[in-house]
Amino acid sequence: MQTSPENFRQAMAMFPGAVTVVTTGEGDGRRGMTATAVCSVTDDPPSLLVCINRKTETGVEISRNGRFCVQLLNDRDHALALRFAGATGLHGAEKFEPGRWQTCVLGMPRLEGARAALFLRGHGRA
Ligand SMILES: Cc1cc2nc3c(=O)[nH]c(=O)nc-3n(C[C@H](O)[C@H](O)[C@H](O)COP(=O)(O)O)c2cc1C
């Protein structure tokens, strides 16, 4: 018998993993989402595998502009991770609270104080 999505989510909530926020876009077009389906693939060339649901606002914008930033969060960033997962009801550019967000050289939102921030060009696969 196949397990339900609810049971699967409960089990995955026990599965420790690095929490990131993936951001893209500029100005009012900024988009961002919490993502844990992220892992390094090779260091030469530096490559990261990031699984993004194409139906999310962030996924739509990445498909349009082809680049994104992955920021690795700190323990203190729990509230930020919830906001970018949509748990607070904020959408789109509203998720970027003033103060901690800078603009990187490529124009995308970059989190001040993140453990690491990686700027990537996407090579999408269905
Ligand atoms: C802990 C956690 C991890 C998540 N990881 C991913 C992920 O790796 N890929 C993904 O597509 N969605 C993931 N999500 C769901 C997105 O964060 C969620 O759909 C978000 O609201 C999309 O925002 P957007 O529509 O504004 O882009 C995760 C959610 C949580 C709570």
The ligand as a MOL file (V3000), in Angstrom:
LIG
                    3D

  0  0  0     0  0            999 V3000
M  V30 BEGIN CTAB
M  V30 COUNTS 31 33 0 0 0
M  V30 BEGIN ATOM
M  V30 1 C 11.7450 22.4690 4.9270 0
M  V30 2 C 11.2020 22.7340 3.5200 0
M  V30 3 C 11.9580 22.3770 2.4200 0
M  V30 4 C 11.4930 22.6040 1.1160 0
M  V30 5 N 12.2850 22.2170 0.0500 0
M  V30 6 C 11.8320 22.4150 -1.2070 0
M  V30 7 C 12.6470 22.0320 -2.3150 0
M  V30 8 O 13.7790 21.5510 -2.1700 0
M  V30 9 N 12.1450 22.2350 -3.5710 0
M  V30 10 C 10.8920 22.7720 -3.7890 0
M  V30 11 O 10.5010 22.9260 -4.9490 0
M  V30 12 N 10.1040 23.1690 -2.7380 0
M  V30 13 C 10.5480 23.0100 -1.4520 0
M  V30 14 N 9.7870 23.4250 -0.4030 0
M  V30 15 C 8.5000 24.0890 -0.6620 0
M  V30 16 C 8.6610 25.5900 -1.0220 0
M  V30 17 O 9.4690 26.2730 -0.0630 0
M  V30 18 C 7.2610 26.2470 -1.0650 0
M  V30 19 O 6.4920 25.6130 -2.0730 0
M  V30 20 C 7.2880 27.7510 -1.2980 0
M  V30 21 O 6.0840 28.2970 -0.8050 0
M  V30 22 C 7.4240 28.1900 -2.7580 0
M  V30 23 O 7.4250 29.6120 -2.7720 0
M  V30 24 P 7.1420 30.5180 -4.0870 0
M  V30 25 O 5.8910 29.9910 -4.7380 0
M  V30 26 O 6.9790 31.9230 -3.5370 0
M  V30 27 O 8.3450 30.4000 -4.9610 0
M  V30 28 C 10.2320 23.2060 0.9070 0
M  V30 29 C 9.4580 23.5790 2.0210 0
M  V30 30 C 9.9350 23.3540 3.3060 0
M  V30 31 C 9.1080 23.7690 4.4990 0
M  V30 END ATOM
M  V30 BEGIN BOND
M  V30 1 1 1 2
M  V30 2 1 2 3
M  V30 3 2 2 30
M  V30 4 2 3 4
M  V30 5 1 4 5
M  V30 6 1 4 28
M  V30 7 2 5 6
M  V30 8 1 6 7
M  V30 9 1 6 13
M  V30 10 2 7 8
M  V30 11 1 7 9
M  V30 12 1 9 10
M  V30 13 2 10 11
M  V30 14 1 10 12
M  V30 15 2 12 13
M  V30 16 1 13 14
M  V30 17 1 14 15
M  V30 18 1 14 28
M  V30 19 1 15 16
M  V30 20 1 16 17
M  V30 21 1 16 18
M  V30 22 1 18 19
M  V30 23 1 18 20
M  V30 24 1 20 21
M  V30 25 1 20 22
M  V30 26 1 22 23
M  V30 27 1 23 24
M  V30 28 2 24 25
M  V30 29 1 24 26
M  V30 30 1 24 27
M  V30 31 2 28 29
M  V30 32 1 29 30
M  V30 33 1 30 31
M  V30 END BOND
M  V30 END CTAB
M  END
